[in-house]
Every structure is written in structure tokens, then in C-alpha cells.
Amino acid sequence: MNWLPYLVLIALSAFLAAGLVYLARAHRKLARDYAALAEGVARQNQDLMGLCAAAVQVDRRVFGQEELLRECLARLEELAVRETTQQPYYTAIDKVKSGAGPEALVAEFGLSLSEANLLVSLYGRARR
């Protein structure tokens, strides 16, 4: 009887069994690597979600601070305008700069004569 085909079949079967064992080990290694990578990706996704949530909170705080800053700037402008227009002698000084005399200031604004003379001496045309 010819044993050669049987020996070839046994050798081929052994070769295929060795290949199958090798592939099974490679599959297990790849499965472990995949699990480790999937865990890493999941951690990175959680970190990214945390960073996004923090960025949203920072954005809200910045927006709130911008609103507060706008309100403060508007209030400062309002106070600056009020300060320049509501000075007690502001209109009287404007009149003196326009050439009004002390008597006109006393009559129009109810200032004392000494106050009117002081304003004229400080802000009158002769002073320039």
C-alpha cells in the first residue's frame, strides 16, 4: 500500500493545525489590544465631554462678564455726562466764556457778586 498520500495528508493537517493555533493566539492578542484601545478611546471621549462642558461654563461666565462690563461702561459714560453737565457753575462758566459780565451772572443764576467776579476773573476773555 502506498503511504505517501496519507503522509502528505497528515503533514498538511499538522501544518493547518499549527496555523490554526497561531491564528487563535494572534486573535486573542488582537482582541486584548482592541479592548485596551477601546478603553483609551472611551476615556478620551469622557475627557473631551468634560472639556466641552467646562468650555461652555467658561463661555457663559465670559458672556456674563461682558454684559457686566458693558453695563459698567454705560454707567461710567452716564456719570461723565452728568458730571460735566450738572456742575453747579457749568452754565455760568459757559456764559462767562461767551462774554457775560458779573451783573448778568448775579441776575441770571442768583450768584453772589463775589462769586460772579471770581468766575469772570477765572474764565473771562481777558484771562485768555
Secondary structure, DSSP 4 states (H G I P E B T S, - for coil): ---HHHHHHHHHHHHHHHHHHHHHHHHHHHHHHHHHHHHHHHHHHHHHHHHHHHHHHHHHHHHHHHHHHHHHHHHHHHHHHHHHHS-TTHHHHHHHHTT--HHHHHHHH---HHHHHHHHHHHSGGG-
